[in-house]
């Protein structure tokens, strides 16, 4: 024992410190976690870029419609609203990605997903046109489907808020 230094791992009585011993699985897990975190950051940056491009595009569309008088056309205005709501959806998806990056609590992430769904469905309702469907029955089926989805999202939001407030009261 006196012949080998205390830090020599080949020493017969030497046992690795469990706090510093890292298995291959730990190293692989750390590497994949760093990769996922990098992809999440890239996704957040991409959504921020899409939002910026969308805002510029909307401003250009509005500026181009003013001189032509198209700004007074209800279909043009609905197109602007559709684009604006799409931008809000992009913001909500960005917020969801950021919540994942920050490892926020699951309730916050679920709430963001519900808000995104509500905005998306409101957008669908605003741009809903029966003339876009081959038959009246198809349009009715779509309208009923939208109504059921919105009802479900509102119910989820209500449950999330009521459970959240009861959790805070405890």
ABEGO torsion letter per residue (X at the ends): XAABBAABAABAABBBBAAABBBAAAAAAAAAAAAAAAAAAAAAAAAAAAAAAAAAAAAAAAAAAAAAGAAABAAAAAAAAAAAAAAAAAAAAAAAAAAAAAGBBAAAAAAAAAAAAAAAAAAAAAABBAAABABAAAAAAAAAAAAAAAAAAAAAAAAAAAAAAAAAAX
